[in-house]
């Protein structure tokens, strides 16, 4: 029986003439290892292993053929053709079917006809060969590869919908497959080295986290002259609704009743009562499809509320407008406006705003990631499908994305969104009970994989006056997460928990 701790794993892959393929393979291996809870002591092509006469305690190799190595513990993953230049960035590289291994869907396999996993022991050396190409499968998901290569079809807001994704086609959106691949990799390592030690993610002493985020798109449900609301209902022959809009607007602007969207104070009070903090994303652009408020007016008229949030541990973040997901100039201008206003009003430094989310979840990988990176922000939390809840990137943990065109890691954290409030009722048409059951199932997945459940709960959906029983569904969800010992806080704090590099 082994008693000495095994600590070092080297990763080596088949040599290729295309140096850029190295970047993609190395990125995938390092990211998958980080999710699994370890780091490689050495990463490189097989020629580097042979020339340096490496002696890692465990050697993990990746390629189309099994190398002969003098390693006591050797795992080899047979590579599919995915990373080959004849297939990369072409439609031929898309997965055609799912291979099921013990209930786990694998998007790519490396050798047809070969058994999925072959463990061996020869002369005291432990080896394992597998045809399950978890590296190509992981890369496909984390990079949003299908969106870059296929380009669509898109919805009316120029978004890649769940209905265009293989994840919905194969009913896999509710499973964080990359986290499951990380667990499979850990199982392989344990087979050749049973006493290998993995590190577990930790969120200030909690095993999983829920990040509550709020996009502030509007602070007025009823403008002073609600012509659109009244006229639209009349055109649709909804006279009762038109009268109600006129009545509500009168009550707010004549009788000075509070507008139901003007609820930052109520949000602050409710979150204080249950002991949580959230991320508040403000918009610096006003106009068609953007904010219905002026940023200066918002920050000055509600200065005391926002100041209490900043002082109390809430995060103020950036909500770039509808047209910014492919427009770097507009993005930078809006970010500068927000930073200037927050600094002027609250005395906060520019670095206080470190991340946020795209309006309408409009996002074009890898271009939008590049914009966030160039702006010097630390994280984005846009990546979920508007029309379906779940794990769009195949994972429930923050990670660094990869640019499949430039073939480089992007220096930004992606913290994938799990559920947007209006996805459940407006897009999916779920009843309150169905919505609650769906969120609970997703939370179980996040808890199982020690991940982060990112919730988008708009201020316009907070309170029964705005969303009826759906408010209670989301409120109960957060309470349940707390009861199950989740760390609940803003995304900024979740990232501080996870990454020493981020703290630096």
TIKOLSE-442187 format. One record per residue (C-alpha): residue number from 0; residue in one letter; x, y, z negated. Coordinates in nm, 2 decimals. Layout:
REM TIKOLSE-442187
<NUM 'A' <X Y Z>>,
...
//
This chain:
REM TIKOLSE-442187
<0 'X' <0.00 0.00 0.00>>,
<1 'X' <0.13 0.35 0.09>>,
<2 'X' <0.18 0.58 -0.20>>,
<3 'X' <0.39 0.86 -0.05>>,
<4 'X' <0.19 1.16 0.08>>,
<5 'X' <0.20 1.19 0.46>>,
<6 'X' <0.20 1.56 0.56>>,
<7 'X' <0.33 1.62 0.92>>,
<8 'X' <0.14 1.56 1.24>>,
<9 'X' <0.29 1.65 1.58>>,
<10 'X' <0.08 1.70 1.89>>,
<11 'X' <0.23 1.63 2.24>>,
<12 'X' <0.06 1.62 2.58>>,
<13 'X' <0.14 1.50 2.92>>,
<14 'X' <0.38 1.73 3.11>>,
<15 'X' <0.23 1.93 3.40>>,
<16 'X' <0.37 2.18 3.65>>,
<17 'X' <0.10 2.43 3.56>>,
<18 'X' <0.23 2.62 3.25>>,
<19 'X' <-0.11 2.78 3.20>>,
<20 'X' <-0.27 2.44 3.14>>,
<21 'X' <-0.04 2.42 2.84>>,
<22 'X' <-0.21 2.72 2.68>>,
<23 'X' <-0.56 2.57 2.71>>,
<24 'X' <-0.46 2.23 2.57>>,
<25 'X' <-0.25 2.37 2.29>>,
<26 'X' <-0.53 2.61 2.20>>,
<27 'X' <-0.78 2.33 2.18>>,
<28 'X' <-0.56 2.11 1.97>>,
<29 'X' <-0.47 2.38 1.72>>,
<30 'X' <-0.83 2.50 1.69>>,
<31 'X' <-0.97 2.15 1.64>>,
<32 'X' <-0.71 2.07 1.38>>,
<33 'X' <-0.79 2.39 1.19>>,
<34 'X' <-1.16 2.30 1.18>>,
<35 'X' <-1.06 1.95 1.07>>,
<36 'X' <-0.85 2.10 0.79>>,
<37 'X' <-0.48 2.06 0.89>>,
<38 'X' <-0.22 2.21 1.10>>,
<39 'X' <0.02 2.06 1.35>>,
<40 'X' <0.39 2.08 1.26>>,
<41 'X' <0.49 2.07 1.62>>,
<42 'X' <0.29 2.13 1.95>>,
<43 'X' <0.42 2.09 2.30>>,
<44 'X' <0.47 1.88 2.61>>,
<45 'X' <0.59 1.52 2.57>>,
<46 'X' <0.93 1.61 2.72>>,
<47 'X' <0.99 1.83 2.42>>,
<48 'X' <0.92 1.54 2.19>>,
<49 'X' <1.16 1.31 2.37>>,
<50 'X' <1.44 1.57 2.40>>,
<51 'X' <1.42 1.68 2.04>>,
<52 'X' <1.39 1.32 1.91>>,
<53 'X' <1.11 1.43 1.69>>,
<54 'X' <1.02 1.23 1.38>>,
<55 'X' <0.68 1.35 1.27>>,
<56 'X' <0.51 1.11 1.03>>,
<57 'X' <0.21 1.10 1.27>>,
<58 'X' <0.22 1.16 1.64>>,
<59 'X' <-0.09 1.25 1.84>>,
<60 'X' <-0.06 1.25 2.21>>,
<61 'X' <-0.29 1.34 2.50>>,
<62 'X' <-0.26 1.24 2.86>>,
<63 'X' <-0.38 1.01 3.14>>,
<64 'X' <-0.14 0.73 3.04>>,
<65 'X' <-0.01 0.59 2.71>>,
<66 'X' <0.34 0.70 2.63>>,
<67 'X' <0.60 0.47 2.47>>,
<68 'X' <0.71 0.63 2.15>>,
<69 'X' <0.92 0.52 1.85>>,
<70 'X' <0.66 0.64 1.61>>,
<71 'X' <0.53 0.45 1.31>>,
<72 'X' <0.18 0.61 1.34>>,
<73 'X' <0.07 0.70 1.69>>,
<74 'X' <-0.27 0.82 1.81>>,
<75 'X' <-0.32 0.86 2.19>>,
<76 'X' <-0.63 1.03 2.34>>,
<77 'X' <-0.68 0.94 2.71>>,
<78 'X' <-0.73 1.26 2.90>>,
<79 'X' <-1.02 1.31 3.14>>,
<80 'X' <-0.95 1.50 3.46>>,
<81 'X' <-1.10 1.82 3.31>>,
<82 'X' <-0.77 2.02 3.27>>,
<83 'X' <-0.63 1.92 3.61>>,
<84 'X' <-0.60 2.20 3.87>>,
<85 'X' <-0.82 2.01 4.11>>,
<86 'X' <-1.11 2.04 3.87>>,
<87 'X' <-1.05 2.33 3.63>>,
<88 'X' <-1.29 2.62 3.69>>,
<89 'X' <-1.48 2.42 3.95>>,
<90 'X' <-1.82 2.26 3.93>>,
<91 'X' <-1.66 1.91 3.95>>,
<92 'X' <-1.53 1.98 3.59>>,
<93 'X' <-1.88 1.99 3.44>>,
<94 'X' <-1.99 1.69 3.23>>,
<95 'X' <-2.23 1.47 3.43>>,
<96 'X' <-2.36 1.26 3.14>>,
<97 'X' <-2.31 1.21 2.77>>,
<98 'X' <-2.12 0.91 2.64>>,
<99 'X' <-2.26 0.80 2.30>>,
<100 'X' <-2.01 0.66 2.05>>,
<101 'X' <-2.17 0.55 1.72>>,
<102 'X' <-2.44 0.82 1.76>>,
<103 'X' <-2.19 1.09 1.85>>,
<104 'X' <-2.23 1.25 2.20>>,
<105 'X' <-1.90 1.28 2.39>>,
<106 'X' <-1.90 1.51 2.69>>,
<107 'X' <-1.59 1.37 2.85>>,
<108 'X' <-1.42 1.03 2.85>>,
<109 'X' <-1.07 0.96 2.97>>,
<110 'X' <-1.07 0.61 3.11>>,
<111 'X' <-1.37 0.43 3.25>>,
<112 'X' <-1.40 0.07 3.14>>,
<113 'X' <-1.16 0.11 2.85>>,
<114 'X' <-1.31 0.05 2.50>>,
<115 'X' <-1.38 0.38 2.31>>,
<116 'X' <-1.13 0.31 2.03>>,
<117 'X' <-0.85 0.05 2.01>>,
<118 'X' <-0.67 0.03 1.68>>,
<119 'X' <-0.34 -0.17 1.68>>,
<120 'X' <-0.07 -0.27 1.44>>,
<121 'X' <0.26 -0.39 1.57>>,
<122 'X' <0.57 -0.46 1.36>>,
<123 'X' <0.43 -0.24 1.08>>,
<124 'X' <0.35 0.04 1.32>>,
<125 'X' <0.00 0.17 1.33>>,
<126 'X' <-0.14 0.28 1.66>>,
<127 'X' <-0.48 0.39 1.79>>,
<128 'X' <-0.58 0.45 2.15>>,
<129 'X' <-0.91 0.61 2.25>>,
<130 'X' <-1.09 0.71 2.57>>,
<131 'X' <-1.30 0.97 2.39>>,
<132 'X' <-1.17 1.30 2.52>>,
<133 'X' <-1.27 1.52 2.23>>,
<134 'X' <-1.02 1.79 2.35>>,
<135 'X' <-1.19 1.86 2.68>>,
<136 'X' <-1.53 1.83 2.51>>,
<137 'X' <-1.43 2.08 2.24>>,
<138 'X' <-1.28 2.33 2.50>>,
<139 'X' <-1.59 2.32 2.71>>,
<140 'X' <-1.81 2.42 2.41>>,
<141 'X' <-1.59 2.68 2.23>>,
<142 'X' <-1.50 2.88 2.54>>,
<143 'X' <-1.86 2.88 2.68>>,
<144 'X' <-1.70 2.74 2.99>>,
<145 'X' <-2.02 2.66 3.16>>,
<146 'X' <-2.13 3.02 3.14>>,
<147 'X' <-1.81 3.14 3.31>>,
<148 'X' <-1.80 2.88 3.58>>,
<149 'X' <-2.17 2.86 3.67>>,
<150 'X' <-2.26 3.22 3.60>>,
<151 'X' <-2.63 3.14 3.56>>,
<152 'X' <-2.92 3.14 3.62>>,
<153 'X' <-2.97 3.44 3.39>>,
<154 'X' <-3.28 3.57 3.22>>,
<155 'X' <-3.45 3.91 3.26>>,
<156 'X' <-3.19 4.07 3.03>>,
<157 'X' <-2.89 3.93 3.22>>,
<158 'X' <-2.83 3.67 2.95>>,
<159 'X' <-2.73 3.31 2.99>>,
<160 'X' <-3.03 3.13 2.83>>,
<161 'X' <-3.04 2.80 2.65>>,
<162 'X' <-3.25 2.67 2.94>>,
<163 'X' <-2.94 2.70 3.16>>,
<164 'X' <-2.72 2.50 2.92>>,
<165 'X' <-2.63 2.14 2.91>>,
<166 'X' <-2.68 2.15 2.54>>,
<167 'X' <-3.05 2.21 2.57>>,
<168 'X' <-3.07 1.97 2.86>>,
<169 'X' <-2.93 1.69 2.64>>,
<170 'X' <-3.10 1.81 2.32>>,
<171 'X' <-2.77 1.89 2.15>>,
<172 'X' <-2.82 2.25 2.03>>,
<173 'X' <-2.90 2.15 1.68>>,
<174 'X' <-2.57 1.96 1.63>>,
<175 'X' <-2.24 2.14 1.57>>,
<176 'X' <-2.06 1.89 1.80>>,
<177 'X' <-1.71 2.04 1.76>>,
<178 'X' <-1.73 2.00 1.39>>,
<179 'X' <-1.84 1.64 1.45>>,
<180 'X' <-1.54 1.59 1.68>>,
<181 'X' <-1.32 1.73 1.40>>,
<182 'X' <-1.46 1.46 1.17>>,
<183 'X' <-1.39 1.19 1.43>>,
<184 'X' <-1.03 1.31 1.46>>,
<185 'X' <-1.00 1.29 1.08>>,
<186 'X' <-1.13 0.94 1.09>>,
<187 'X' <-0.86 0.84 1.35>>,
<188 'X' <-0.59 1.00 1.14>>,
<189 'X' <-0.71 0.81 0.83>>,
<190 'X' <-0.69 0.48 1.03>>,
<191 'X' <-0.32 0.52 1.08>>,
<192 'X' <-0.25 0.71 0.76>>,
<193 'X' <-0.52 0.65 0.49>>,
<194 'X' <-0.36 0.89 0.24>>,
<195 'X' <-0.32 1.19 0.46>>,
<196 'X' <-0.45 1.50 0.28>>,
<197 'X' <-0.69 1.74 0.45>>,
<198 'X' <-0.78 2.09 0.33>>,
<199 'X' <-1.15 2.18 0.27>>,
<200 'X' <-1.30 2.52 0.36>>,
<201 'X' <-1.39 2.72 0.05>>,
<202 'X' <-1.60 3.03 0.02>>,
<203 'X' <-1.51 3.18 -0.32>>,
<204 'X' <-1.57 2.85 -0.48>>,
<205 'X' <-1.87 2.75 -0.27>>,
<206 'X' <-1.86 2.47 -0.01>>,
<207 'X' <-2.07 2.65 0.25>>,
<208 'X' <-2.19 3.00 0.33>>,
<209 'X' <-2.48 3.20 0.46>>,
<210 'X' <-2.41 3.53 0.62>>,
<211 'X' <-2.71 3.76 0.63>>,
<212 'X' <-2.69 4.02 0.91>>,
<213 'X' <-2.93 4.30 1.01>>,
<214 'X' <-2.93 4.48 1.34>>,
<215 'X' <-3.08 4.82 1.29>>,
<216 'X' <-3.26 4.89 1.62>>,
<217 'X' <-3.53 5.11 1.49>>,
<218 'X' <-3.64 5.30 1.18>>,
<219 'X' <-3.98 5.40 1.31>>,
<220 'X' <-4.25 5.17 1.42>>,
<221 'X' <-4.49 5.46 1.49>>,
<222 'X' <-4.35 5.77 1.65>>,
<223 'X' <-4.52 6.10 1.60>>,
<224 'X' <-4.70 6.08 1.93>>,
<225 'X' <-4.73 5.70 2.01>>,
<226 'X' <-4.84 5.75 2.37>>,
<227 'X' <-4.69 5.42 2.48>>,
<228 'X' <-4.85 5.22 2.20>>,
<229 'X' <-5.20 5.37 2.24>>,
<230 'X' <-5.19 5.38 2.62>>,
<231 'X' <-5.05 5.04 2.67>>,
<232 'X' <-5.32 4.88 2.45>>,
<233 'X' <-5.59 5.07 2.63>>,
<234 'X' <-5.46 4.95 2.97>>,
<235 'X' <-5.47 4.60 2.83>>,
<236 'X' <-5.83 4.67 2.71>>,
<237 'X' <-5.72 4.62 2.35>>,
<238 'X' <-5.92 4.91 2.21>>,
<239 'X' <-5.91 4.79 1.85>>,
<240 'X' <-5.52 4.77 1.86>>,
<241 'X' <-5.51 5.12 2.02>>,
<242 'X' <-5.72 5.26 1.74>>,
<243 'X' <-5.50 5.09 1.48>>,
<244 'X' <-5.18 5.24 1.63>>,
<245 'X' <-5.33 5.59 1.63>>,
<246 'X' <-5.45 5.54 1.27>>,
<247 'X' <-5.11 5.42 1.15>>,
<248 'X' <-4.93 5.70 1.32>>,
<249 'X' <-5.16 5.95 1.16>>,
<250 'X' <-5.12 5.80 0.81>>,
<251 'X' <-4.74 5.82 0.85>>,
<252 'X' <-4.69 6.16 1.01>>,
<253 'X' <-4.99 6.35 0.85>>,
<254 'X' <-5.04 6.17 0.52>>,
<255 'X' <-4.67 6.10 0.48>>,
<256 'X' <-4.70 5.73 0.43>>,
<257 'X' <-4.38 5.54 0.47>>,
<258 'X' <-4.31 5.39 0.82>>,
<259 'X' <-4.28 5.00 0.78>>,
<260 'X' <-3.95 5.01 0.98>>,
<261 'X' <-3.80 5.27 0.75>>,
<262 'X' <-3.72 5.01 0.49>>,
<263 'X' <-3.34 5.02 0.41>>,
<264 'X' <-3.43 5.11 0.05>>,
<265 'X' <-3.66 4.81 0.02>>,
<266 'X' <-3.39 4.58 0.17>>,
<267 'X' <-3.13 4.72 -0.07>>,
<268 'X' <-3.37 4.66 -0.37>>,
<269 'X' <-3.46 4.31 -0.26>>,
<270 'X' <-3.11 4.20 -0.20>>,
<271 'X' <-2.99 4.34 -0.53>>,
<272 'X' <-3.27 4.15 -0.71>>,
<273 'X' <-3.16 3.81 -0.58>>,
<274 'X' <-2.79 3.89 -0.60>>,
<275 'X' <-2.68 3.90 -0.23>>,
<276 'X' <-2.52 4.14 0.01>>,
<277 'X' <-2.55 4.16 0.39>>,
<278 'X' <-2.40 4.31 0.70>>,
<279 'X' <-2.58 4.62 0.83>>,
<280 'X' <-2.51 4.69 1.20>>,
<281 'X' <-2.58 5.05 1.32>>,
<282 'X' <-2.62 5.17 1.68>>,
<283 'X' <-2.46 5.48 1.81>>,
<284 'X' <-2.65 5.51 2.14>>,
<285 'X' <-3.00 5.64 2.17>>,
<286 'X' <-3.21 5.59 2.49>>,
<287 'X' <-3.37 5.33 2.71>>,
<288 'X' <-3.34 4.99 2.54>>,
<289 'X' <-3.12 5.13 2.27>>,
<290 'X' <-3.18 5.28 1.92>>,
<291 'X' <-3.50 5.47 1.86>>,
<292 'X' <-3.31 5.69 1.61>>,
<293 'X' <-3.03 5.94 1.61>>,
<294 'X' <-2.73 5.82 1.43>>,
<295 'X' <-2.65 6.15 1.26>>,
<296 'X' <-3.01 6.18 1.14>>,
<297 'X' <-3.00 5.82 1.01>>,
<298 'X' <-2.68 5.86 0.81>>,
<299 'X' <-2.77 6.20 0.66>>,
<300 'X' <-3.13 6.15 0.59>>,
<301 'X' <-3.06 5.81 0.43>>,
<302 'X' <-2.71 5.89 0.30>>,
<303 'X' <-2.79 5.79 -0.06>>,
<304 'X' <-2.92 5.45 0.04>>,
<305 'X' <-2.63 5.38 0.28>>,
<306 'X' <-2.38 5.51 0.02>>,
<307 'X' <-2.52 5.27 -0.24>>,
<308 'X' <-2.48 4.99 0.01>>,
<309 'X' <-2.12 5.08 0.09>>,
<310 'X' <-2.03 5.12 -0.28>>,
<311 'X' <-2.22 4.80 -0.37>>,
<312 'X' <-2.04 4.56 -0.13>>,
<313 'X' <-2.26 4.57 0.17>>,
<314 'X' <-2.09 4.59 0.51>>,
<315 'X' <-2.16 4.86 0.77>>,
<316 'X' <-2.09 4.72 1.12>>,
<317 'X' <-2.12 4.81 1.49>>,
<318 'X' <-2.42 4.73 1.71>>,
<319 'X' <-2.31 4.83 2.06>>,
<320 'X' <-2.59 4.93 2.30>>,
<321 'X' <-2.78 4.74 2.57>>,
<322 'X' <-2.54 4.84 2.85>>,
<323 'X' <-2.21 4.78 2.68>>,
<324 'X' <-2.15 4.41 2.72>>,
<325 'X' <-1.97 4.47 3.05>>,
<326 'X' <-1.89 4.84 3.01>>,
<327 'X' <-1.57 4.90 2.81>>,
<328 'X' <-1.59 5.28 2.83>>,
<329 'X' <-1.94 5.30 2.69>>,
<330 'X' <-1.84 5.04 2.42>>,
<331 'X' <-1.54 5.25 2.31>>,
<332 'X' <-1.74 5.58 2.31>>,
<333 'X' <-2.01 5.43 2.09>>,
<334 'X' <-1.77 5.28 1.85>>,
<335 'X' <-1.58 5.61 1.82>>,
<336 'X' <-1.91 5.79 1.75>>,
<337 'X' <-2.01 5.54 1.48>>,
<338 'X' <-1.67 5.55 1.31>>,
<339 'X' <-1.66 5.93 1.32>>,
<340 'X' <-2.00 5.96 1.17>>,
<341 'X' <-1.94 5.70 0.90>>,
<342 'X' <-1.61 5.87 0.81>>,
<343 'X' <-1.77 6.22 0.81>>,
<344 'X' <-2.07 6.12 0.60>>,
<345 'X' <-1.92 5.87 0.36>>,
<346 'X' <-1.55 5.94 0.37>>,
<347 'X' <-1.48 5.58 0.49>>,
<348 'X' <-1.17 5.50 0.69>>,
<349 'X' <-1.19 5.40 1.05>>,
<350 'X' <-1.09 5.05 0.95>>,
<351 'X' <-1.41 5.01 0.74>>,
<352 'X' <-1.59 4.90 1.06>>,
<353 'X' <-1.44 4.57 1.17>>,
<354 'X' <-1.71 4.39 1.36>>,
<355 'X' <-2.07 4.35 1.46>>,
<356 'X' <-2.30 4.22 1.73>>,
<357 'X' <-2.41 4.30 2.09>>,
<358 'X' <-2.76 4.45 2.13>>,
<359 'X' <-3.02 4.20 2.27>>,
<360 'X' <-2.74 3.93 2.24>>,
<361 'X' <-2.62 4.04 2.58>>,
<362 'X' <-2.28 3.88 2.62>>,
<363 'X' <-2.05 3.77 2.92>>,
<364 'X' <-1.77 3.54 2.82>>,
<365 'X' <-1.48 3.61 2.84>>,
<366 'X' <-1.53 3.97 2.95>>,
<367 'X' <-1.72 4.09 2.64>>,
<368 'X' <-1.47 3.92 2.41>>,
<369 'X' <-1.20 4.12 2.59>>,
<370 'X' <-1.38 4.44 2.52>>,
<371 'X' <-1.41 4.37 2.14>>,
<372 'X' <-1.04 4.26 2.13>>,
<373 'X' <-0.92 4.58 2.31>>,
<374 'X' <-1.12 4.79 2.07>>,
<375 'X' <-0.92 4.65 1.78>>,
<376 'X' <-1.22 4.50 1.61>>,
<377 'X' <-1.18 4.18 1.40>>,
<378 'X' <-1.49 3.98 1.48>>,
<379 'X' <-1.81 3.95 1.69>>,
<380 'X' <-2.12 3.76 1.59>>,
<381 'X' <-2.33 3.76 1.91>>,
<382 'X' <-2.30 3.40 2.03>>,
<383 'X' <-2.64 3.24 2.00>>,
<384 'X' <-2.91 3.19 2.26>>,
<385 'X' <-3.20 3.44 2.23>>,
<386 'X' <-3.45 3.17 2.35>>,
<387 'X' <-3.33 2.89 2.12>>,
<388 'X' <-3.18 2.86 1.78>>,
<389 'X' <-2.88 2.64 1.71>>,
<390 'X' <-2.51 2.61 1.78>>,
<391 'X' <-2.44 2.77 2.12>>,
<392 'X' <-2.06 2.73 2.08>>,
<393 'X' <-2.08 2.38 1.93>>,
<394 'X' <-1.95 2.49 1.59>>,
<395 'X' <-2.07 2.64 1.26>>,
<396 'X' <-1.74 2.79 1.16>>,
<397 'X' <-1.56 3.11 1.27>>,
<398 'X' <-1.29 3.06 1.53>>,
<399 'X' <-1.07 3.24 1.78>>,
<400 'X' <-1.21 3.21 2.13>>,
<401 'X' <-1.02 3.14 2.45>>,
<402 'X' <-1.02 3.33 2.78>>,
<403 'X' <-1.07 3.05 3.04>>,
<404 'X' <-0.97 3.29 3.33>>,
<405 'X' <-0.65 3.44 3.18>>,
<406 'X' <-0.59 3.12 2.99>>,
<407 'X' <-0.50 3.27 2.65>>,
<408 'X' <-0.64 3.29 2.30>>,
<409 'X' <-0.84 3.61 2.24>>,
<410 'X' <-0.74 3.79 1.92>>,
<411 'X' <-1.09 3.83 1.78>>,
<412 'X' <-1.29 3.60 1.55>>,
<413 'X' <-1.62 3.47 1.69>>,
<414 'X' <-1.86 3.40 1.40>>,
<415 'X' <-2.14 3.22 1.59>>,
<416 'X' <-2.50 3.33 1.52>>,
<417 'X' <-2.72 3.04 1.41>>,
<418 'X' <-3.07 3.19 1.41>>,
<419 'X' <-3.22 3.52 1.51>>,
<420 'X' <-3.56 3.58 1.34>>,
<421 'X' <-3.76 3.66 1.66>>,
<422 'X' <-3.62 3.35 1.83>>,
<423 'X' <-3.84 3.13 1.62>>,
<424 'X' <-4.18 3.30 1.67>>,
<425 'X' <-4.15 3.52 1.98>>,
<426 'X' <-3.94 3.30 2.20>>,
<427 'X' <-4.01 2.95 2.07>>,
<428 'X' <-4.36 3.01 1.95>>,
<429 'X' <-4.30 2.81 1.63>>,
<430 'X' <-4.55 2.82 1.34>>,
<431 'X' <-4.42 2.95 1.01>>,
<432 'X' <-4.40 2.59 0.88>>,
<433 'X' <-4.22 2.47 1.20>>,
<434 'X' <-3.98 2.77 1.17>>,
<435 'X' <-3.90 2.68 0.81>>,
<436 'X' <-3.84 2.32 0.89>>,
<437 'X' <-3.61 2.41 1.18>>,
<438 'X' <-3.40 2.65 0.96>>,
<439 'X' <-3.37 2.39 0.69>>,
<440 'X' <-3.24 2.13 0.93>>,
<441 'X' <-2.98 2.37 1.06>>,
<442 'X' <-2.88 2.45 0.71>>,
<443 'X' <-2.82 2.09 0.63>>,
<444 'X' <-2.58 2.06 0.93>>,
<445 'X' <-2.39 2.37 0.81>>,
<446 'X' <-2.38 2.24 0.45>>,
<447 'X' <-2.26 1.90 0.58>>,
<448 'X' <-1.97 2.05 0.77>>,
<449 'X' <-1.88 2.32 0.51>>,
<450 'X' <-1.97 2.59 0.77>>,
<451 'X' <-2.13 2.93 0.79>>,
<452 'X' <-2.50 2.98 0.87>>,
<453 'X' <-2.53 3.32 1.03>>,
<454 'X' <-2.88 3.47 1.01>>,
<455 'X' <-3.00 3.77 1.20>>,
<456 'X' <-3.28 3.93 1.01>>,
<457 'X' <-3.38 4.26 1.16>>,
<458 'X' <-3.51 4.53 0.94>>,
<459 'X' <-3.81 4.55 1.17>>,
<460 'X' <-3.89 4.19 1.06>>,
<461 'X' <-3.84 4.25 0.69>>,
<462 'X' <-4.16 4.27 0.49>>,
<463 'X' <-4.50 4.11 0.54>>,
<464 'X' <-4.62 4.43 0.70>>,
<465 'X' <-4.38 4.37 0.98>>,
<466 'X' <-4.37 3.99 1.03>>,
<467 'X' <-4.64 3.85 0.81>>,
<468 'X' <-4.57 3.49 0.68>>,
<469 'X' <-4.24 3.48 0.87>>,
<470 'X' <-4.10 3.72 0.61>>,
<471 'X' <-4.17 3.47 0.34>>,
<472 'X' <-4.01 3.19 0.55>>,
<473 'X' <-3.68 3.37 0.58>>,
<474 'X' <-3.69 3.49 0.22>>,
<475 'X' <-3.75 3.14 0.09>>,
<476 'X' <-3.47 3.02 0.32>>,
<477 'X' <-3.22 3.25 0.15>>,
<478 'X' <-3.34 3.16 -0.19>>,
<479 'X' <-3.31 2.79 -0.11>>,
<480 'X' <-2.95 2.85 0.01>>,
<481 'X' <-2.86 3.01 -0.32>>,
<482 'X' <-3.02 2.73 -0.51>>,
<483 'X' <-2.81 2.48 -0.31>>,
<484 'X' <-2.50 2.68 -0.42>>,
<485 'X' <-2.42 2.86 -0.09>>,
<486 'X' <-2.21 3.17 -0.09>>,
<487 'X' <-2.44 3.44 0.05>>,
<488 'X' <-2.27 3.76 0.17>>,
<489 'X' <-2.17 3.98 0.47>>,
<490 'X' <-1.96 3.83 0.75>>,
<491 'X' <-1.66 4.05 0.65>>,
<492 'X' <-1.64 3.87 0.31>>,
<493 'X' <-1.69 3.53 0.46>>,
<494 'X' <-1.38 3.59 0.69>>,
<495 'X' <-1.18 3.71 0.39>>,
<496 'X' <-1.26 3.38 0.22>>,
<497 'X' <-1.14 3.18 0.52>>,
<498 'X' <-0.83 3.34 0.66>>,
<499 'X' <-0.52 3.47 0.49>>,
<500 'X' <-0.41 3.59 0.83>>,
<501 'X' <-0.73 3.80 0.85>>,
<502 'X' <-0.66 3.96 0.51>>,
<503 'X' <-0.32 4.07 0.64>>,
//
